[in-house]
C-alpha cells in the first residue's frame, strides 16, 4: 500500500512511476460505494464487475490530466449581478506570493485554464467569497482550489487554517500531492494527512496549517479528540462532491464538520456533476455562493456520419467489421460491446487476423485500465474494444471511427440514447469529422436504432458492408 509519505514526495520527475503507484493503491473502497456499470441483457447477471464511484473518479482524474484539451467556456451565476466579475489570462495578474507562483510554474502551468482564469480572481478576492464550481477532471479544478487555499494560509501561525476533504484515501493523497508540489518553494507551509493509518497521540495538537483528508478522520480529529481548533479554519474545501454524496456516511460527516466552522470561513465546493442531488447538498454546505459551471462542449452529431449494417449473427457482425476496417482509412477505432464475453471474443478474432487490438473491461484493475488506455493513446494499438467502462469522460483525439458492435440499452431494454451519444462522441472531437457504424442483427435491434434516430432527429443510413465501393465512399463524403 502506498504511504502518505510516498504520495507527499510525488514530483513531476516521478510521473513515469504513476502506474506503479496506482497499482500500489489497488483502490479499496467499501461495498457501500459500489455502482453497477450495466446489466447483461436477458440473463439478469451483472455484465461488468462493480466499479466504485471513487475508482472511476480517480481513473478519470489521472487520465483526463493527460488526454484532454479543454475548450469549454464558463458560465457564472452570482447573487449580485452588478458586482464586478474579473478574469485573468496569466498567473502574474493574481498577485500571488512569489514562492507560490514559482511552484505553479514548476508544475508546468503556463497560463490559467478556463475555470482557473474565472474562479481564481473570485476565490482570492477580499472579503473571501464562497464558491460552487462544476468542472470535469483535467480542467484544472484541483489546482484552482489548492492555489486559492494556500494563498489564505498565514504561515507565521502554527495551527490548521485549511481543510480539504476528499471522499477516499486515494483521492485525498492525490490532492495532497498536488498541494505539496505547489507549495514546494513555501517551506513554511506544512501539511497533515487525515487519512486511515495516520494516528495522533492523545492530547497532541496539530501544528500544520493545511489538513487534507477524508470526512470521517477529520471529524474525529476535530470534534472527538479536538486535535485542532476547527473555529480557526479559514478555508473549507469539499472536492468530488458528486462522489461524496454517493458514499454512505460522507454526506452526514461533511455536514457535521461544516456546522462547526466559523461564519467567516471561506467555503469551496467542487463537483464533476451538477445534478439536483449535488446542488441540494451544496446549498446546505455553501451560503451565498458564486456558482461557476463549465459549459459542455457541444456534442453535436452534425460532424459525425452515422450508418448501420444489417447482420444475421455475431459472425456476420465480425465479417462486416473486418470489411469496413480493411477498406476505409482509420486513425484509431473504438468498438463497443454489451458484454465482457463478446468483447473478449471479438478481441481474439481480430488479433488472429493480425490487428493490433486493446481490450478494456471492468474486470481489469485501475492500473491495468490506465496502462491499456495509455498504450491506445500512444498509438500502440489501433483498435480499442471495450464495454461501457470507456463510454464517458475519455477523449482521444485521433479516434476517427466508433463501432457499436452492440447497441446500448437501458435496464428496461430500451435504447439508451444518452450512452449512445457518449459512445459516438468519442469520435468527431474538436470539430473533426467522425464516423459511427452500428451493427443491427434483427428486428429488435432495428427498433432500438429507430428509437435512437427519432430521439436525436437524425437519419442513420444503411450501409452494405459487402459493397467495397460503397465503403470506400465513406472516405470521400
C-alpha positions as CSV (number, residue, x, y, z in Angstrom):
1,X,0.0,0.0,0.0
2,X,1.4,3.4,-0.9
3,X,2.1,5.5,2.2
4,X,1.2,9.1,2.8
5,X,4.9,9.9,2.6
6,X,5.2,8.2,-0.8
7,X,2.5,10.4,-2.3
8,X,3.7,13.6,-0.5
9,X,7.1,13.3,-2.2
10,X,5.5,12.8,-5.6
11,X,7.1,15.1,-8.2
12,X,6.9,15.8,-11.9
13,X,10.1,13.7,-12.4
14,X,8.3,10.7,-10.9
15,X,5.4,10.7,-13.3
16,X,6.7,7.7,-15.1
17,X,6.1,5.7,-11.9
18,X,2.4,6.8,-11.8
19,X,1.1,3.4,-12.9
20,X,3.1,1.6,-10.2
21,X,1.7,4.0,-7.6
22,X,-1.8,3.4,-8.7
23,X,-1.1,-0.3,-8.7
24,X,0.1,0.0,-5.1
25,X,-3.1,1.8,-4.2
26,X,-5.4,-1.0,-5.5
27,X,-8.3,1.2,-4.9
28,X,-10.1,-0.3,-1.9
29,X,-13.5,1.0,-1.1
30,X,-16.4,-0.4,0.9
31,X,-19.3,-2.2,-0.8
32,X,-21.5,0.8,0.0
33,X,-19.5,2.8,-2.6
34,X,-20.2,0.3,-5.4
35,X,-22.2,1.1,-8.5
36,X,-23.2,-1.1,-11.4
37,X,-22.0,-0.2,-14.9
38,X,-24.6,-2.2,-16.9
39,X,-26.6,-5.4,-16.9
40,X,-26.3,-8.4,-19.2
41,X,-29.4,-8.4,-21.4
42,X,-31.8,-11.2,-20.7
43,X,-29.7,-13.2,-18.3
44,X,-30.0,-10.7,-15.5
45,X,-26.4,-11.2,-14.5
46,X,-24.0,-8.3,-13.9
47,X,-22.2,-7.7,-17.2
48,X,-19.3,-5.9,-15.6
49,X,-17.8,-6.3,-12.1
50,X,-19.0,-3.5,-9.9
51,X,-16.8,-0.4,-10.0
52,X,-16.7,2.1,-7.2
53,X,-17.5,5.7,-7.8
54,X,-14.2,6.6,-6.2
55,X,-12.3,4.3,-8.6
56,X,-14.0,5.9,-11.6
57,X,-13.2,9.3,-10.3
58,X,-9.5,8.5,-9.7
59,X,-9.1,6.9,-13.2
60,X,-10.8,9.9,-14.9
61,X,-8.8,12.4,-12.9
62,X,-5.5,10.8,-13.9
63,X,-6.4,10.1,-17.5
64,X,-8.0,13.5,-18.3
65,X,-5.0,15.3,-17.0
66,X,-3.1,13.8,-19.9
67,X,-5.7,13.3,-22.6
68,X,-7.9,16.4,-22.5
69,X,-7.5,19.7,-24.2
70,X,-10.5,21.6,-22.7
71,X,-12.1,24.2,-24.9
72,X,-15.0,24.7,-22.6
73,X,-16.2,28.2,-21.7
74,X,-17.5,29.1,-18.3
75,X,-20.9,30.2,-17.1
76,X,-21.0,32.3,-13.9
77,X,-24.0,32.8,-11.6
78,X,-24.0,35.1,-8.6
79,X,-26.5,36.7,-6.3
80,X,-25.5,40.2,-7.1
81,X,-25.4,40.6,-10.9
82,X,-24.0,44.1,-10.5
83,X,-20.8,43.0,-8.7
84,X,-17.8,43.1,-11.0
85,X,-16.5,39.8,-12.3
86,X,-12.9,39.6,-13.1
87,X,-10.9,37.1,-15.2
88,X,-7.2,36.8,-15.8
89,X,-5.0,35.5,-18.6
90,X,-1.9,35.0,-16.6
91,X,-1.0,33.9,-13.1
92,X,1.1,37.0,-12.6
93,X,-2.2,39.1,-12.6
94,X,-3.3,37.3,-9.4
95,X,-0.6,39.0,-7.3
96,X,0.3,35.7,-5.7
97,X,3.0,35.0,-3.1
98,X,6.2,34.8,-5.3
99,X,7.1,31.4,-4.0
100,X,3.6,30.1,-4.7
101,X,3.8,31.5,-8.2
102,X,7.2,29.8,-8.6
103,X,5.6,26.5,-7.6
104,X,2.8,26.9,-10.1
105,X,5.2,27.4,-12.9
106,X,7.3,24.5,-11.7
107,X,4.3,22.2,-12.1
108,X,4.0,23.2,-15.8
109,X,1.1,25.6,-15.6
110,X,2.0,28.3,-18.1
111,X,-1.4,30.0,-18.2
112,X,-4.7,29.6,-16.4
113,X,-7.3,27.1,-17.7
114,X,-10.8,28.3,-18.5
115,X,-12.1,27.6,-15.0
116,X,-8.9,28.9,-13.3
117,X,-9.0,32.3,-15.1
118,X,-12.5,32.9,-13.8
119,X,-12.5,31.2,-10.5
120,X,-9.2,32.3,-9.1
121,X,-9.8,36.1,-9.0
122,X,-13.1,35.4,-7.2
123,X,-11.6,32.9,-4.8
124,X,-8.6,35.3,-4.0
125,X,-10.8,38.4,-3.6
126,X,-11.3,40.1,-0.3
127,X,-13.5,39.7,1.5
128,X,-13.4,35.9,0.7
129,X,-16.3,34.7,-1.4
130,X,-17.9,31.2,-1.2
131,X,-18.0,29.2,-4.4
132,X,-19.6,26.2,-6.0
133,X,-17.8,25.1,-9.1
134,X,-18.6,22.3,-11.6
135,X,-15.8,21.1,-13.6
136,X,-14.6,17.7,-15.0
137,X,-11.3,16.2,-14.0
138,X,-8.5,17.5,-16.1
139,X,-9.8,21.1,-16.4
140,X,-7.6,22.5,-13.6
141,X,-10.1,22.5,-10.7
142,X,-7.8,20.8,-8.2
143,X,-5.0,23.4,-8.9
144,X,-7.6,26.2,-8.6
145,X,-8.9,25.4,-5.2
146,X,-5.4,24.3,-3.9
147,X,-3.9,27.6,-5.1
148,X,-6.7,29.6,-3.5
149,X,-6.4,27.7,-0.3
150,X,-2.6,28.1,0.0
151,X,-2.9,31.8,-0.6
152,X,-5.1,32.1,2.5
153,X,-2.5,30.5,4.8
154,X,-0.7,32.6,7.4
155,X,2.5,30.6,7.7
156,X,3.6,32.5,10.8
157,X,0.8,30.7,12.7
158,X,1.3,27.1,13.6
159,X,-2.2,25.7,13.6
160,X,-4.6,24.3,10.9
161,X,-6.2,27.0,8.7
162,X,-7.3,25.0,5.7
163,X,-9.3,21.7,5.4
164,X,-9.6,20.0,2.1
165,X,-11.9,17.0,2.1
166,X,-12.0,14.2,-0.4
167,X,-14.2,11.1,-0.4
168,X,-11.4,8.4,-0.2
169,X,-7.9,7.8,1.0
170,X,-6.6,7.6,-2.6
171,X,-8.2,10.9,-3.8
172,X,-7.0,12.7,-0.6
173,X,-3.5,11.6,-1.2
174,X,-3.6,12.7,-4.8
175,X,-4.9,16.1,-3.9
176,X,-2.3,16.3,-1.1
177,X,0.5,15.6,-3.6
178,X,-0.7,18.4,-5.8
179,X,-0.8,20.8,-2.8
180,X,2.7,19.8,-1.8
181,X,4.1,20.3,-5.3
182,X,2.5,23.7,-5.5
183,X,4.0,24.7,-2.1
184,X,7.4,23.2,-2.7
185,X,9.0,26.6,-2.5
186,X,6.9,27.7,0.5
187,X,9.0,25.9,3.2
188,X,6.9,27.4,6.0
189,X,3.6,25.9,4.8
190,X,3.2,22.4,6.4
191,X,0.7,19.6,5.6
192,X,-1.1,16.9,7.6
193,X,-2.9,14.0,6.0
194,X,-6.1,13.0,7.9
195,X,-6.5,9.5,6.4
196,X,-6.5,5.9,7.6
197,X,-3.3,4.8,9.1
198,X,-2.4,8.3,10.4
199,X,-2.6,8.4,14.2
200,X,-2.0,11.2,16.7
201,X,-1.2,10.8,20.4
202,X,-3.9,11.8,22.8
203,X,-3.5,15.4,23.9
204,X,-1.3,16.3,21.0
205,X,-2.1,19.4,18.9
206,X,-1.8,19.6,15.2
207,X,0.6,22.4,14.1
208,X,0.4,22.0,10.3
209,X,-1.6,24.7,8.5
210,X,-3.2,22.5,5.9
211,X,-5.2,19.3,6.6
212,X,-6.0,17.1,3.6
213,X,-8.2,14.1,4.4
214,X,-11.4,12.2,4.4
215,X,-14.5,13.3,6.3
216,X,-14.6,10.6,9.0
217,X,-11.0,11.1,10.0
218,X,-11.3,14.9,10.0
219,X,-14.5,14.7,12.1
220,X,-12.7,12.5,14.7
221,X,-9.7,14.7,14.9
222,X,-11.7,18.0,15.1
223,X,-14.8,17.0,17.1
224,X,-14.0,13.9,19.0
225,X,-10.3,14.3,20.0
226,X,-10.0,18.1,19.4
227,X,-6.5,17.9,18.0
228,X,-7.1,21.3,16.5
229,X,-9.5,24.2,16.9
230,X,-12.0,24.0,14.0
231,X,-13.1,27.6,14.6
232,X,-9.8,28.8,13.4
233,X,-10.2,27.2,9.9
234,X,-10.2,29.9,7.3
235,X,-10.9,27.8,4.2
236,X,-13.1,24.6,3.8
237,X,-12.9,22.7,0.5
238,X,-15.2,19.8,-0.4
239,X,-13.8,18.1,-3.5
240,X,-15.6,15.4,-5.6
241,X,-18.9,16.3,-4.1
242,X,-20.7,14.0,-6.5
243,X,-18.7,11.0,-5.3
244,X,-19.0,12.3,-1.7
245,X,-22.8,12.1,-1.6
246,X,-22.7,8.7,-3.3
247,X,-20.6,7.3,-0.5
248,X,-22.5,6.2,2.6
249,X,-21.8,8.3,5.6
250,X,-19.7,11.0,4.0
251,X,-22.7,13.3,3.4
252,X,-23.5,13.4,7.1
253,X,-19.9,13.6,8.2
254,X,-19.2,16.5,5.9
255,X,-22.2,18.4,7.2
256,X,-21.2,17.8,10.8
257,X,-17.7,19.2,10.2
258,X,-19.1,22.1,8.3
259,X,-21.5,23.1,11.1
260,X,-18.6,23.6,13.5
261,X,-16.8,26.1,11.2
262,X,-16.9,29.8,11.8
263,X,-19.2,32.1,9.8
264,X,-16.1,33.8,8.3
265,X,-14.7,30.5,6.9
266,X,-14.5,30.5,3.0
267,X,-16.4,27.6,1.5
268,X,-15.4,26.0,-1.8
269,X,-17.3,23.1,-3.2
270,X,-16.2,21.4,-6.4
271,X,-18.1,18.7,-8.3
272,X,-17.8,16.9,-11.6
273,X,-21.5,16.6,-12.0
274,X,-24.2,19.1,-11.1
275,X,-27.5,17.2,-10.7
276,X,-30.2,18.2,-8.2
277,X,-28.8,15.9,-5.5
278,X,-25.4,17.6,-5.7
279,X,-27.0,21.0,-5.7
280,X,-29.2,20.2,-2.7
281,X,-26.1,19.1,-0.8
282,X,-24.2,22.2,-2.0
283,X,-26.9,24.5,-0.7
284,X,-26.5,23.0,2.8
285,X,-22.7,23.4,2.8
286,X,-22.3,26.8,1.0
287,X,-24.2,30.0,1.6
288,X,-24.4,32.9,-0.9
289,X,-22.1,31.3,-3.4
290,X,-20.7,32.4,-6.7
291,X,-21.6,29.5,-9.0
292,X,-19.3,28.5,-11.9
293,X,-20.2,25.9,-14.4
294,X,-18.2,24.8,-17.4
295,X,-20.4,24.9,-20.5
296,X,-20.2,21.4,-22.0
297,X,-18.5,21.2,-25.3
298,X,-21.3,20.7,-27.8
299,X,-21.5,17.0,-28.5
300,X,-23.1,17.8,-31.8
301,X,-24.0,14.9,-34.2
302,X,-23.6,17.3,-37.2
303,X,-20.0,16.3,-37.8
304,X,-20.5,12.6,-37.2
305,X,-21.6,10.5,-40.1
306,X,-23.9,7.6,-38.8
307,X,-24.6,4.3,-40.6
308,X,-25.9,0.9,-39.8
309,X,-25.1,-2.5,-41.1
310,X,-27.7,-5.4,-41.1
311,X,-26.3,-8.7,-40.0
312,X,-27.8,-12.1,-39.1
313,X,-25.5,-13.1,-36.2
314,X,-22.2,-12.5,-34.4
315,X,-20.1,-13.9,-37.2
316,X,-21.7,-11.6,-39.8
317,X,-21.1,-8.7,-37.5
318,X,-17.4,-9.7,-37.4
319,X,-17.2,-10.0,-41.1
320,X,-18.8,-6.6,-41.6
321,X,-16.3,-5.1,-39.2
322,X,-13.4,-6.7,-40.9
323,X,-14.6,-5.5,-44.3
324,X,-15.0,-1.9,-43.1
325,X,-11.7,-1.9,-41.3
326,X,-9.9,-3.3,-44.4
327,X,-11.3,-0.7,-46.8
328,X,-11.5,2.7,-45.1
329,X,-8.7,4.8,-43.7
330,X,-8.8,4.6,-39.9
331,X,-6.7,6.6,-37.5
332,X,-7.9,4.7,-34.5
333,X,-11.2,3.0,-33.7
334,X,-13.2,2.2,-30.6
335,X,-15.6,-0.8,-30.7
336,X,-18.3,-1.0,-28.0
337,X,-19.7,-4.4,-26.9
338,X,-22.5,-5.1,-24.5
339,X,-20.8,-7.9,-22.6
340,X,-17.3,-8.7,-21.5
341,X,-17.7,-12.1,-23.1
342,X,-18.4,-10.6,-26.5
343,X,-15.6,-8.1,-26.1
344,X,-13.1,-10.9,-25.4
345,X,-14.4,-13.0,-28.3
346,X,-14.1,-10.1,-30.7
347,X,-10.6,-9.2,-29.4
348,X,-9.4,-12.8,-30.1
349,X,-10.9,-12.8,-33.6
350,X,-9.3,-9.5,-34.6
351,X,-6.0,-10.4,-33.1
352,X,-5.9,-13.6,-35.1
353,X,-6.4,-11.5,-38.2
354,X,-3.3,-9.6,-37.4
355,X,-4.9,-6.4,-36.0
356,X,-3.3,-4.5,-33.1
357,X,-6.1,-4.7,-30.5
358,X,-6.5,-3.4,-27.0
359,X,-9.2,-4.8,-24.7
360,X,-10.7,-2.7,-21.9
361,X,-13.3,-4.1,-19.5
362,X,-14.5,-3.8,-15.9
363,X,-12.6,-6.8,-14.7
364,X,-9.3,-5.0,-15.1
365,X,-8.0,-3.2,-12.1
366,X,-7.5,0.6,-12.3
367,X,-3.7,0.4,-13.0
368,X,-4.4,-2.1,-15.8
369,X,-7.1,0.1,-17.4
370,X,-4.7,3.1,-17.3
371,X,-2.0,1.0,-19.0
372,X,-4.4,-0.1,-21.7
373,X,-5.7,3.4,-22.4
374,X,-2.2,4.9,-22.3
375,X,-1.0,2.4,-25.0
376,X,-4.0,3.1,-27.1
377,X,-3.5,6.9,-26.8
378,X,0.1,6.4,-27.8
379,X,-1.0,4.6,-30.9
380,X,0.5,1.2,-30.0
381,X,-2.9,-0.4,-30.7
382,X,-5.2,0.9,-33.4
383,X,-8.4,-0.7,-32.2
384,X,-9.8,-0.5,-28.6
385,X,-12.6,-3.0,-27.8
386,X,-14.5,-2.1,-24.7
387,X,-17.8,-2.2,-22.8
388,X,-19.4,0.9,-21.3
389,X,-16.4,1.4,-19.0
390,X,-15.0,3.7,-21.7
391,X,-18.2,5.3,-22.9
392,X,-17.8,8.5,-20.8
393,X,-15.2,11.0,-20.0
394,X,-12.3,9.7,-22.0
395,X,-11.4,11.7,-25.2
396,X,-8.6,10.5,-27.5
397,X,-8.0,13.0,-30.3
398,X,-7.0,10.5,-33.0
399,X,-10.1,8.3,-32.8
400,X,-11.9,8.6,-36.2
401,X,-14.3,5.6,-36.1
402,X,-16.7,4.3,-33.4
403,X,-18.4,1.0,-33.9
404,X,-21.4,-0.1,-31.8
405,X,-21.0,-3.8,-32.2
406,X,-23.9,-4.0,-29.8
407,X,-26.3,-1.1,-29.4
408,X,-26.6,0.3,-25.9
409,X,-29.7,-0.5,-23.9
410,X,-31.0,0.6,-20.5
411,X,-32.3,-1.7,-17.8
412,X,-35.8,-1.6,-19.2
413,X,-34.4,-2.9,-22.6
414,X,-35.0,0.3,-24.4
415,X,-32.4,2.2,-26.4
416,X,-30.0,4.1,-24.1
417,X,-29.8,7.3,-26.1
418,X,-27.5,9.1,-23.6
419,X,-24.9,6.3,-23.7
420,X,-25.2,6.2,-27.5
421,X,-24.3,9.9,-27.6
422,X,-21.4,9.4,-25.2
423,X,-20.2,6.5,-27.3
424,X,-20.2,8.1,-30.7
425,X,-19.0,11.3,-29.1
426,X,-15.6,9.6,-28.7
427,X,-15.1,10.5,-32.4
428,X,-15.7,13.8,-34.2
429,X,-13.9,15.6,-31.3
430,X,-12.9,19.2,-31.6
431,X,-14.9,19.8,-34.8
432,X,-13.3,16.9,-36.7
433,X,-15.4,14.7,-38.9
434,X,-16.1,11.3,-37.3
435,X,-17.8,8.1,-38.4
436,X,-20.2,5.9,-36.3
437,X,-21.2,2.5,-37.5
438,X,-23.9,0.5,-35.8
439,X,-24.4,-3.3,-36.1
440,X,-28.0,-4.4,-36.3
441,X,-28.8,-8.2,-36.1
442,X,-32.6,-8.4,-36.1
443,X,-35.9,-6.7,-35.8
444,X,-35.4,-5.8,-32.1
445,X,-32.1,-4.0,-32.6
446,X,-33.5,-2.3,-35.7
447,X,-36.3,-1.0,-33.5
448,X,-33.7,0.2,-31.0
449,X,-31.8,2.0,-33.8
450,X,-35.1,3.7,-34.8
451,X,-35.6,4.9,-31.2
452,X,-32.1,6.5,-31.3
453,X,-32.7,8.1,-34.7
454,X,-36.0,9.5,-33.6
455,X,-34.6,10.7,-30.3
456,X,-31.8,12.8,-32.0
457,X,-33.8,13.6,-35.1
458,X,-31.1,12.3,-37.3
459,X,-31.1,9.9,-40.2
460,X,-28.9,6.8,-39.7
461,X,-28.2,5.5,-43.2
462,X,-27.9,1.8,-44.2
463,X,-24.5,0.6,-45.3
464,X,-23.8,-2.5,-47.3
465,X,-20.7,-3.9,-45.7
466,X,-20.2,-6.3,-48.7
467,X,-20.0,-3.4,-51.2
468,X,-16.4,-2.3,-51.3
469,X,-17.2,0.8,-53.5
470,X,-19.8,1.9,-51.0
471,X,-17.5,1.6,-48.1
472,X,-14.7,3.4,-49.9
473,X,-17.1,6.3,-50.5
474,X,-17.2,6.9,-46.7
475,X,-13.7,8.3,-47.0
476,X,-14.8,10.7,-49.7
477,X,-18.1,12.0,-48.2
